[in-house]
Amino acid sequence: MKIHFISIGGSVMHQLAIALKRKGYQITGTDDEIFEPAASNLRREGLLPESVGWQPERLTADLDAVILGMHAKADNPELQRARDLNIPIYSFPEYIFKESVTKKRVVVGGSHGKTTTTAMIMHVLRAQGQAFDYLVGARLEGFDQSVNITDAPVIVCEGDEYPASTLERRPKFHFLFPHIAILTGIAWDHINVFPTFDNYLEQFAIFIGKIEPGGVLIYNETDPVLAGLVNANRRDDISYLPYGILSNQINEGRTTITIDGVEGALNVFGAHNLLNMHAAWLVCRELGIDAADFVKAIGSFTGAAKRLELLGSSKRTIVYRDFAHAPSKLRATIDAVRTQFPGKRLIAVFELHTFSSLNESFLTEYRGVMDAADDAAVFYSRHALELKRMPHLPKDTVAAGFGTSGLQVFNDREDLERWLDSRDYDNSVVLLMSSGTYDGLALEPFVERITGN
């Protein structure tokens, strides 16, 4: 197979290119910008383009396929060249399906918890020595790639609702046709793509319709919106497995679960993780794993990168980082830390970074989500607004949207740093929540300073 990638530098695109090269395919690719770690990863595999920029002359009639990334625009000259030569053009989820048409497909969808749930399934399958392919949206301990395509009989995919490509505006998870599907919950997000809640909700109804006949839908019955959607879109040709929070107890900051009478301690915590873990257990059971093996394997799971990731700790201070950005994710993360460490002071810092979160009309969706914190701050970068070509966002508008008493709002990194330096971190848990970088805040020195490690 000879395949060319348009926008090979994308976070998932370059991983797919490497996976297919390792499978034995001939891979080429181009991009108009390639950042780290993609550049180093591609260079190590001999796939880094010699020069940056679009090179339509590299597309020839003997190509079997072109894979088009989201970064490429509709007027891309390579895309036009591929059309002129009648080369088959795929978005990456369409191509993932092409490679997995004979496999048993597990697809994890939902507004939150997709990465963690996918990671839990992968962790257990690997511990059990099962052969499987995968597609996941984060770096996972023990896996050198976020995409793997081999001849394995099973593939586990994180399936998100963002558009597949500049040509194919339908959500990625509409192209994966699962035999085993998970829906973790529904909370309106991505308002730049789905301007209304009903439009957003419709994408999940369509996903349910894509489950293969004879398949199974595993869904979070504690989410009333999701439960209502499932009941309104029931099918006679698939099975339904509702789930809730696993039976558990917390003792001295450590959570223990019980499944089918089998008990085991965890390295992760929080109601959202216990929900995700229940979904992962139901998938693994469908794939032939028993409770004892699941509990033993999941006990060593430490989480995906930036998902309640422990950055540092001492006897007086614990610091976690989390990718939370949507309102439901923010609330779940804060509640998890509050429940796990009831005797500690909770200092929560959240960065508005996504298009939705920086949109003034969306801010009321965050109302009350930080109320459980003892000391709370919200940061957003004026530079981020400029890059997204968004209007000025007043700090008092942000504060009003959140509605949390005593909330501090900053749009200058130095002001945020001064506030952080003024906090008392004795007997505290610090929770840093962002899909960005706090405009370049040096986290490692900060964590070392407040933990003394």
VEXDREN-2710 file (C-alpha; in Angstrom, 1 decimal):
% VEXDREN-2710
k/r/px/py/pz
1/MET/0.0/0.0/0.0
2/LYS/1.2/3.5/-0.9
3/ILE/-0.4/6.2/1.2
4/HIS/0.1/10.0/1.3
5/PHE/-0.9/12.1/4.3
6/ILE/-2.0/15.7/3.8
7/SER/-1.3/17.4/7.2
8/ILE/1.0/14.6/8.5
9/GLY/2.0/16.8/11.5
10/GLY/-1.3/16.5/13.3
11/SER/-1.3/14.9/16.7
12/VAL/-3.3/11.8/15.5
13/MET/-2.3/12.0/11.9
14/HIS/1.4/11.5/12.5
15/GLN/0.7/8.7/14.9
16/LEU/-1.4/6.9/12.2
17/ALA/1.3/7.5/9.6
18/ILE/3.9/5.8/11.9
19/ALA/1.6/2.9/12.7
20/LEU/1.0/2.2/9.0
21/LYS/4.7/2.5/8.2
22/ARG/5.4/-0.1/10.9
23/LYS/2.8/-2.3/9.3
24/GLY/4.8/-2.2/6.1
25/TYR/3.1/0.4/4.1
26/GLN/4.9/3.0/2.0
27/ILE/4.1/6.4/3.6
28/THR/4.7/9.9/2.5
29/GLY/3.3/13.1/3.9
30/THR/3.5/16.9/4.0
31/ASP/2.4/19.8/6.1
32/ASP/2.7/23.6/6.3
33/GLU/3.8/23.4/9.9
34/ILE/5.0/20.6/12.1
35/PHE/5.6/21.1/15.8
36/GLU/7.0/18.9/18.6
37/PRO/6.6/16.1/19.5
38/ALA/5.3/15.2/16.0
39/ALA/8.5/16.5/14.3
40/SER/10.8/14.3/16.4
41/ASN/8.5/11.3/16.2
42/LEU/8.3/11.5/12.4
43/ARG/12.1/12.1/12.1
44/ARG/12.8/9.0/14.1
45/GLU/10.7/6.9/11.7
46/GLY/12.1/8.5/8.6
47/LEU/8.8/10.2/7.7
48/LEU/9.6/13.9/8.4
49/PRO/9.2/15.8/5.1
50/GLU/12.4/17.3/3.8
51/SER/10.8/20.7/3.6
52/VAL/7.7/22.4/5.1
53/GLY/4.8/23.3/2.7
54/TRP/2.4/21.7/0.3
55/GLN/3.9/19.8/-2.5
56/PRO/1.2/18.6/-5.0
57/GLU/3.9/17.2/-7.3
58/ARG/4.4/14.4/-4.8
59/LEU/1.0/13.0/-5.4
60/THR/1.1/10.4/-8.2
61/ALA/-1.5/8.1/-9.8
62/ASP/0.1/5.0/-8.2
63/LEU/-1.0/6.1/-4.7
64/ASP/-3.6/3.8/-3.1
65/ALA/-5.0/6.4/-0.8
66/VAL/-4.7/10.0/0.5
67/ILE/-5.5/10.6/4.2
68/LEU/-6.7/14.2/4.8
69/GLY/-6.2/15.9/8.2
70/MET/-8.4/18.5/9.8
71/HIS/-5.6/21.1/9.4
72/ALA/-5.9/21.1/5.6
73/LYS/-8.3/23.6/4.1
74/ALA/-10.7/22.9/1.2
75/ASP/-8.5/24.7/-1.3
76/ASN/-5.4/22.7/-0.4
77/PRO/-3.4/22.2/-3.7
78/GLU/-2.5/18.6/-2.8
79/LEU/-6.2/17.9/-2.2
80/GLN/-7.0/19.3/-5.6
81/ARG/-4.2/17.2/-7.2
82/ALA/-5.6/14.0/-5.5
83/ARG/-9.0/14.8/-6.9
84/ASP/-7.6/15.4/-10.4
85/LEU/-5.9/11.9/-10.2
86/ASN/-9.0/10.2/-8.8
87/ILE/-7.0/8.9/-5.8
88/PRO/-9.3/7.7/-3.0
89/ILE/-9.4/10.4/-0.2
90/TYR/-10.2/9.4/3.4
91/SER/-10.5/11.3/6.7
92/PHE/-8.5/9.5/9.4
93/PRO/-11.6/7.9/11.0
94/GLU/-12.8/6.7/7.6
95/TYR/-9.3/5.1/7.1
96/ILE/-9.3/3.6/10.6
97/PHE/-12.6/1.8/9.6
98/LYS/-11.1/0.6/6.3
99/GLU/-8.2/-1.0/8.3
100/SER/-10.6/-2.5/10.9
101/VAL/-13.5/-3.7/8.8
102/THR/-12.8/-7.4/9.8
103/LYS/-12.1/-6.6/13.5
104/LYS/-14.4/-6.5/16.5
105/ARG/-14.7/-2.7/17.0
106/VAL/-15.0/-1.1/20.4
107/VAL/-15.8/2.7/20.2
108/VAL/-16.0/4.9/23.3
109/GLY/-18.1/8.1/22.8
110/GLY/-19.5/10.8/25.0
111/SER/-18.9/14.4/26.0
112/HIS/-16.4/13.4/28.8
113/GLY/-14.3/10.5/30.0
114/LYS/-13.6/9.0/26.6
115/THR/-9.8/9.1/26.9
116/THR/-9.8/7.7/30.4
117/THR/-12.3/4.9/29.6
118/THR/-10.4/3.9/26.5
119/ALA/-7.2/3.9/28.4
120/MET/-8.6/1.7/31.1
121/ILE/-9.8/-0.9/28.5
122/MET/-6.4/-0.8/26.8
123/HIS/-4.6/-1.2/30.2
124/VAL/-6.5/-4.3/31.1
125/LEU/-6.3/-5.9/27.7
126/ARG/-2.6/-5.5/27.6
127/ALA/-2.3/-6.9/31.2
128/GLN/-4.2/-10.0/30.0
129/GLY/-2.0/-10.4/26.9
130/GLN/-4.8/-9.9/24.5
131/ALA/-3.9/-8.7/21.0
132/PHE/-5.7/-5.4/20.0
133/ASP/-5.3/-2.3/17.9
134/TYR/-6.2/1.1/19.3
135/LEU/-6.9/4.8/18.7
136/VAL/-6.7/7.1/21.8
137/GLY/-6.4/10.8/22.3
138/ALA/-3.6/11.0/24.9
139/ARG/-0.2/9.6/25.8
140/LEU/-0.6/6.4/27.9
141/GLU/2.0/4.8/30.1
142/GLY/3.3/1.6/28.5
143/PHE/2.2/2.6/25.0
144/ASP/4.7/4.3/22.7
145/GLN/1.9/5.3/20.2
146/SER/-1.6/6.7/20.5
147/VAL/-2.5/4.7/17.3
148/ASN/-1.7/1.1/16.5
149/ILE/-2.8/-0.8/13.4
150/THR/-1.8/-4.4/13.0
151/ASP/-3.6/-7.7/12.2
152/ALA/-5.1/-7.9/15.7
153/PRO/-8.7/-9.2/15.9
154/VAL/-10.0/-6.3/18.1
155/ILE/-9.7/-2.5/17.9
156/VAL/-10.5/-0.1/20.7
157/CYS/-11.2/3.5/19.6
158/GLU/-11.8/6.7/21.3
159/GLY/-14.5/8.3/19.1
160/ASP/-15.1/12.0/19.4
161/GLU/-17.9/14.2/17.9
162/TYR/-15.6/16.7/16.1
163/PRO/-15.8/16.8/12.3
164/ALA/-13.7/14.2/10.5
165/SER/-12.0/16.6/7.9
166/THR/-12.5/19.7/5.9
167/LEU/-14.4/17.7/3.3
168/GLU/-16.3/15.5/5.7
169/ARG/-18.0/17.6/8.4
170/ARG/-19.8/14.7/10.1
171/PRO/-18.4/13.6/13.5
172/LYS/-15.5/11.2/13.6
173/PHE/-17.4/8.6/15.6
174/HIS/-20.0/8.3/12.9
175/PHE/-17.5/6.4/10.7
176/LEU/-16.4/3.7/13.1
177/PHE/-19.5/1.4/13.2
178/PRO/-18.9/-0.3/16.6
179/HIS/-19.9/-3.8/17.7
180/ILE/-19.4/-2.6/21.3
181/ALA/-20.3/1.0/21.9
182/ILE/-19.9/3.2/25.1
183/LEU/-21.6/6.5/25.7
184/THR/-20.2/8.1/28.9
185/GLY/-22.6/11.1/29.1
186/ILE/-23.7/14.1/27.2
187/ALA/-22.9/17.8/28.0
188/TRP/-23.1/20.4/25.3
189/ASP/-19.7/21.5/24.1
190/HIS/-18.0/22.7/20.9
191/ILE/-20.4/25.5/20.2
192/ASN/-18.3/26.6/17.2
193/VAL/-19.3/23.3/15.6
194/PHE/-22.7/22.6/17.2
195/PRO/-24.4/25.9/17.7
196/THR/-27.4/24.5/19.6
197/PHE/-27.9/21.7/22.2
198/ASP/-30.4/19.9/20.0
199/ASN/-27.9/19.8/17.1
200/TYR/-25.2/18.4/19.5
201/LEU/-27.6/15.8/20.9
202/GLU/-28.5/14.6/17.4
203/GLN/-25.0/13.5/16.8
204/PHE/-25.2/10.9/19.6
205/ALA/-28.6/9.7/18.3
206/ILE/-27.0/9.1/14.9
207/PHE/-24.1/7.3/16.7
208/ILE/-26.5/4.9/18.3
209/GLY/-27.9/4.2/14.8
210/LYS/-24.4/3.2/13.6
211/ILE/-23.9/0.3/16.1
212/GLU/-23.7/-2.9/14.1
213/PRO/-26.7/-5.2/14.4
214/GLY/-26.2/-7.7/17.2
215/GLY/-24.0/-5.2/19.0
216/VAL/-24.2/-3.7/22.5
217/LEU/-24.6/-0.2/23.8
218/ILE/-23.0/0.4/27.2
219/TYR/-24.3/3.7/28.6
220/ASN/-24.2/5.8/31.7
221/GLU/-27.7/5.6/33.2
222/THR/-26.9/8.3/35.8
223/ASP/-26.9/10.9/33.1
224/PRO/-30.5/11.9/32.6
225/VAL/-29.9/13.5/29.2
226/LEU/-28.2/10.4/27.9
227/ALA/-30.7/8.0/29.5
228/GLY/-33.5/10.0/27.8
229/LEU/-31.7/9.9/24.5
230/VAL/-31.2/6.1/24.7
231/ASN/-34.8/5.5/25.6
232/ALA/-35.9/7.6/22.6
233/ASN/-33.7/5.8/20.2
234/ARG/-34.0/2.2/21.2
235/ARG/-33.3/-0.5/18.7
236/ASP/-34.5/-4.1/18.7
237/ASP/-31.3/-5.4/17.0
238/ILE/-28.8/-4.4/19.7
239/SER/-28.4/-5.1/23.5
240/TYR/-28.3/-2.4/26.2
241/LEU/-26.1/-2.4/29.3
242/PRO/-26.6/0.5/31.6
243/TYR/-24.0/1.4/34.2
244/GLY/-23.4/3.6/37.3
245/ILE/-20.7/4.1/39.9
246/LEU/-18.9/1.0/40.9
247/SER/-19.3/-0.2/44.5
248/ASN/-16.5/1.4/46.4
249/GLN/-15.1/2.7/49.7
250/ILE/-12.5/5.3/50.5
251/ASN/-10.1/4.8/53.4
252/GLU/-7.2/7.2/54.2
253/GLY/-7.3/8.7/50.7
254/ARG/-7.3/5.3/48.9
255/THR/-10.3/4.0/47.0
256/THR/-11.2/0.3/46.9
257/ILE/-13.7/-1.3/44.5
258/THR/-15.8/-4.5/44.5
259/ILE/-16.9/-6.3/41.3
260/ASP/-18.7/-9.6/41.6
261/GLY/-17.4/-10.1/45.1
262/VAL/-13.8/-9.4/44.0
263/GLU/-12.1/-6.5/45.9
264/GLY/-9.1/-4.4/44.9
265/ALA/-7.4/-1.1/45.7
266/LEU/-7.0/1.6/43.0
267/ASN/-4.4/4.3/42.1
268/VAL/-7.1/6.6/40.7
269/PHE/-10.2/8.1/42.4
270/GLY/-13.3/10.1/41.9
271/ALA/-16.9/9.3/40.9
272/HIS/-16.2/10.1/37.3
273/ASN/-13.3/7.5/37.3
274/LEU/-15.6/4.9/39.0
275/LEU/-18.2/5.5/36.3
276/ASN/-15.5/5.2/33.5
277/MET/-14.2/2.0/35.2
278/HIS/-17.6/0.4/35.3
279/ALA/-18.0/1.0/31.5
280/ALA/-14.5/-0.4/31.0
281/TRP/-15.3/-3.5/33.0
282/LEU/-18.5/-4.1/30.9
283/VAL/-16.4/-3.9/27.7
284/CYS/-13.7/-6.2/29.1
285/ARG/-16.4/-8.7/30.2
286/GLU/-17.8/-8.7/26.6
287/LEU/-14.2/-9.5/25.4
288/GLY/-14.0/-12.5/27.7
289/ILE/-12.2/-11.1/30.8
290/ASP/-13.5/-12.2/34.2
291/ALA/-13.9/-10.0/37.3
292/ALA/-10.8/-11.3/39.2
293/ASP/-8.5/-10.5/36.2
294/PHE/-10.1/-7.1/35.6
295/VAL/-9.8/-6.0/39.3
296/LYS/-6.2/-7.2/39.5
297/ALA/-5.2/-5.4/36.2
298/ILE/-7.1/-2.1/36.9
299/GLY/-5.4/-1.7/40.3
300/SER/-2.2/-0.7/38.5
301/PHE/-3.9/1.9/36.3
302/THR/-2.5/5.3/37.0
303/GLY/-4.5/7.4/34.5
304/ALA/-4.0/9.0/31.1
305/ALA/-1.7/12.1/30.7
306/LYS/-3.3/15.2/32.2
307/ARG/-6.3/13.3/33.6
308/LEU/-6.0/13.9/37.3
309/GLU/-2.3/13.5/36.9
310/LEU/-0.2/13.8/40.1
311/LEU/2.5/16.4/39.5
312/GLY/4.0/16.4/43.0
313/SER/3.2/15.8/46.6
314/SER/4.6/16.3/50.2
315/LYS/3.1/15.8/53.6
316/ARG/1.5/19.2/53.4
317/THR/0.6/19.7/49.7
318/ILE/-0.6/17.6/46.8
319/VAL/-0.7/18.9/43.2
320/TYR/-2.8/17.5/40.4
321/ARG/-3.2/18.5/36.8
322/ASP/-6.3/17.8/34.7
323/PHE/-7.4/18.4/31.1
324/ALA/-10.8/19.5/32.2
325/HIS/-12.3/22.4/30.2
326/ALA/-16.0/21.7/29.6
327/PRO/-18.3/22.6/32.5
328/SER/-19.3/18.9/33.2
329/LYS/-15.6/17.9/33.2
330/LEU/-14.7/20.8/35.5
331/ARG/-17.4/19.9/38.0
332/ALA/-16.6/16.2/38.0
333/THR/-12.8/16.8/38.6
334/ILE/-13.4/19.3/41.4
335/ASP/-16.0/17.0/43.1
336/ALA/-13.6/14.1/42.8
337/VAL/-10.8/15.9/44.6
338/ARG/-13.1/17.3/47.2
339/THR/-14.5/13.9/48.0
340/GLN/-11.2/12.1/48.1
341/PHE/-9.5/14.7/50.4
342/PRO/-12.3/16.1/52.6
343/GLY/-9.9/17.3/55.3
344/LYS/-7.7/19.3/53.0
345/ARG/-8.0/22.8/51.6
346/LEU/-8.8/22.8/47.8
347/ILE/-7.1/25.4/45.7
348/ALA/-8.5/25.2/42.1
349/VAL/-7.1/27.1/39.1
350/PHE/-8.9/26.8/35.7
351/GLU/-7.9/28.2/32.3
352/LEU/-10.4/29.2/29.8
353/HIS/-8.7/28.1/26.6
354/THR/-11.2/26.5/24.1
355/PHE/-13.4/28.4/21.7
356/SER/-16.5/27.5/23.7
357/SER/-15.1/28.5/27.1
358/LEU/-13.9/31.9/25.8
359/ASN/-17.3/32.7/24.3
360/GLU/-19.2/35.2/26.4
361/SER/-22.6/33.5/25.6
362/PHE/-21.3/30.1/26.9
363/LEU/-19.9/31.3/30.2
364/THR/-23.2/30.8/32.1
365/GLU/-22.7/27.0/31.5
366/TYR/-20.0/27.2/34.1
367/ARG/-22.2/28.6/36.8
368/GLY/-21.4/27.1/40.2
369/VAL/-18.9/24.5/38.9
370/MET/-16.1/25.9/41.1
371/ASP/-18.2/26.4/44.3
372/ALA/-16.7/23.4/46.0
373/ALA/-13.2/24.9/46.0
374/ASP/-12.0/26.8/49.0
375/ASP/-9.8/29.1/46.9
376/ALA/-10.6/29.5/43.2
377/ALA/-9.2/31.3/40.2
378/VAL/-9.9/31.5/36.5
379/PHE/-7.3/32.5/34.0
380/TYR/-7.5/33.3/30.3
381/SER/-5.0/34.8/27.9
382/ARG/-5.6/37.9/25.9
383/HIS/-3.2/36.3/23.3
384/ALA/-5.5/33.2/23.1
385/LEU/-8.4/35.5/22.3
386/GLU/-6.4/37.2/19.5
387/LEU/-5.3/33.9/18.0
388/LYS/-8.9/32.7/17.9
389/ARG/-10.0/36.1/16.5
390/MET/-12.4/36.5/19.4
391/PRO/-13.6/39.8/20.9
392/HIS/-12.3/41.3/24.2
393/LEU/-13.7/39.4/27.2
394/PRO/-14.1/41.5/30.4
395/LYS/-13.0/39.9/33.6
396/ASP/-16.2/40.9/35.4
397/THR/-18.2/39.1/32.7
398/VAL/-16.2/35.9/33.4
399/ALA/-16.8/36.3/37.2
400/ALA/-20.5/36.8/36.7
401/GLY/-20.7/33.7/34.4
402/PHE/-19.1/31.4/37.0
403/GLY/-21.1/33.0/39.9
404/THR/-18.7/31.7/42.5
405/SER/-18.2/33.8/45.6
406/GLY/-14.6/35.1/46.0
407/LEU/-13.5/33.8/42.6
408/GLN/-10.4/35.6/41.3
409/VAL/-10.1/36.2/37.5
410/PHE/-6.9/36.9/35.7
411/ASN/-6.0/37.6/32.1
412/ASP/-2.3/38.3/32.7
413/ARG/0.1/35.4/33.5
414/GLU/2.2/37.6/35.9
415/ASP/-0.9/38.5/37.9
416/LEU/-1.8/34.8/38.1
417/GLU/1.8/34.0/39.3
418/ARG/1.7/36.6/42.0
419/TRP/-1.7/35.2/43.2
420/LEU/-0.3/31.7/43.3
421/ASP/2.8/32.9/45.2
422/SER/0.6/34.5/47.8
423/ARG/-1.4/31.3/48.7
424/ASP/-0.9/29.2/51.8
425/TYR/-0.4/25.6/50.7
426/ASP/-0.4/24.0/54.1
427/ASN/-2.7/21.0/54.2
428/SER/-3.9/21.7/50.7
429/VAL/-4.7/20.0/47.4
430/VAL/-3.9/22.1/44.3
431/LEU/-5.9/21.4/41.2
432/LEU/-4.7/22.9/37.9
433/MET/-7.3/22.5/35.1
434/SER/-6.5/23.4/31.6
435/SER/-6.3/22.2/28.0
436/GLY/-3.7/25.0/27.5
437/THR/-0.5/26.1/29.3
438/TYR/-1.6/29.2/31.3
439/ASP/0.2/31.3/28.7
440/GLY/3.5/29.5/29.4
441/LEU/3.3/29.2/33.2
442/ALA/6.4/27.2/34.3
443/LEU/4.6/24.4/36.2
444/GLU/7.5/22.3/37.2
445/PRO/9.3/25.0/39.3
446/PHE/6.0/26.0/40.8
447/VAL/5.2/22.5/41.9
448/GLU/8.7/22.0/43.3
449/ARG/8.5/25.2/45.2
450/ILE/5.2/24.5/46.9
451/THR/5.9/20.8/47.6
452/GLY/9.5/21.2/48.5
453/ASN/10.4/18.3/46.1
END
